[in-house]
Amino acid sequence: MKIRAMQVSDLDAVVAAEAALHPSPWSTGNFRDSLLAGHRAVIAEENEQLVGYAVTSQVLDEAELLTIGVPAHAQRRGHGAALLTALLDGLRADGVRRVFLEVRESNLPAHNLYRRHGFVAIGRRKGYYPTPHGREDAVTMALQLAAQE
């Protein structure tokens, strides 16, 4: 698996994967805005086929995982874990001390992935995500990458 910086030319494939994964997916504009803002945006490829993508934003020594996804055809093969590990290693190298994220309460595979990487639940955002039948809570999680000074 190869991880590289996301390019504008990758957006069609990334947006298609995002739309298949999420009931309220990011748009091409959302991804393009993140690229323009200088967010860390990466894709993972295997045999030149998209097997994952992620976007993080960083402010000083804190970062937020804005989105991460592994297309259905590539799930359960370790791509999500490898991608998250590479992201966290890059953030750590950039001096990030703490990483935050939010995840749908019902997304148990993601909860398990994040917990395996050391994330802990720190809160809940009631009704944060839209669903076809209303709203769903988001669980906020954090990972301490380095000791606080």
N, C-alpha and C positions, 0 to 999 in steps of 0.2 A: 504494500500500500504506500502510495506517495501522497504527501500533504504539501500543498502549495498555496500561494496567495490567490484569492478569488479575483477574477478579471471580469470586466463588463461582458466579455464574450461567453462567460459561463452562466450568465443570469437566466437564460431560457431553461437550461437543464436544472438549475437550482430552484427556480420558481415552480417548475413542473413537479419536482420532488416535494417541495414544500406544500404545494396544493394537494398532493396525494396523501400527505401525512397529517395535516392539521385542518380542523373545521373552520378556523379563521386564520388563514395563512398570510404571511408577508407577501406583499406585491413586488413586482419588478422595481417600482419606485422606492419601496422600503429598502431593498438591497442596494439599489443604486445610491440612495442617500447615505447609507452606511459606508459604502466605498468612498464617496466624496468627502465624508466627514473624517476619513482616516481611521475608521474602526478596523480592528484586526478581523479580517474576513478570509477564511480559508476553505478550501475544498480538499477532500480526500478522493483519490482515484486508484482504481485497480484495473490494469489492462486498458487504460485510457477511458474507463467508464466511471461516472460519479458514484461513489459509495458513501459520501458524507459531506457535510458542510457545516460551518459554524461562523457566528459573528460575536465578537466581544467588544465592549467599549471600556476605555480606561480613563480614569480621572485621578491624577497623582498616583497614590499607591493602592487604589481600589479599582476593581474591574467588575463588570457585569456580563454574564453570559446572556446575550440577547436572544439568540436562537441557535439551535443545533438540531441536525436531522440526519437520519440514515434511511435512504430509500428502502422500501419493503423488500426488494430483491437482495439487498445486502445486509439485512438485519440478522442478528444472532450469529454473527461471524467475527465479532470482536472489533468491528470498525468503529462503533461509537466509543468504546473504551479507549482505543488507540487514539482516536481524534481528540477526545477529552484530555487524555494524558499529554499529548503534544501541545494542546492549548495551554494547559496549566504550566507545563515546563516553560513555554514561551513567556507567559505572564510573570512567572517567578523570575526569569532571567531579566525581565524589564523592571524588576523591583516592586511588583505588586505584592501586597501583603495579605489582602483579603478579596475573595471573589464571591459575588452574590448571584442568585438566579431565582426565577420563579417557575413553577411547574404546575400543570393542572393536577388537581387532587387525584383524579382518576388515572393518571399516567403512571401506573405502578412500575413498568419496566424502567422508566426514566428515574423514578425515585430510587430504585435499586442501584442503578448505575451511579447516580450522584453519591449515595451513601457509601458505595464501595470505594469511591474516590475521596472520602472524608467529609463530604458536605453534611451539615446538620440542619434540621428545620429550626427556623428562628421566628416564624410568624405565619400569618395567613391573611390573604386579601379576599374578603368576602365578595362573591359574585364577580370576580375579576374577568373571567373568560366567558365569552358568549358560547352558547350551545344551541342546537336546533330547538331545544325545549326550555330555554331560559338561560341561566347563568351558572357557572361553576367556580368554586373557590380556587385560588392559587395558593400553593404552599411556597413560602419564601425560604430559601436555604442559603447558607454561607459556608465558606471554607477558609480557614486561616492558613495562609501559605507560609507566613513568616511571623516570628514573635513580635509583639507590639513593643515599641521602645518607650 
